[in-house]
Every structure is written in C-alpha cells, then in structure tokens.
Amino acid sequence: MILPTKHISQDEALLGVGATVLMHLQQPMTVSGLWERLRSEPNVGTFERFVLAANLLHMIGAIDMKSGLIVRTAP
C-alpha cells in the first residue's frame, strides 16, 4: 500500500499520492485548502488516502506544519 507492487500501481500507492500532494503544495496551505485542491485528483481518491499520504510525507520529513499551514521542507 505504501510502495508500488505487482498489483498496486505507482499512482495508487501512498508514495504516488504523496508525490501528487507535493506537486500541488507550491505554497503553504491549510489542510482543508490542500484537500479541496486534491479531491478531484483520481489517484488521491478519498480523504483517508490524502491523510495517510500526508502522514507519510511528514514522517519522511518532506512536509511540516507551521502556524496551522502545511509547508514543504527544504529539499
């Protein structure tokens, strides 16, 4: 579910959803604002998958929360 496998494509894996999240996170945004932007993306699907991908990105240090906004960390 986190990584692509023989039965889970790259777009459907949480890593692929995380890549979509990062692609749309060009500036600091609220959680609800980012969800509104991503809800129409076919590979994100549900709010649950969005939250799981955001948690994964936070755990690996790709995003952080500052003053109630999700921000990308320095590459």
Order of alpha helices (4+ residues) and beta strands (2+ residues): alpha-alpha-alpha-beta-beta
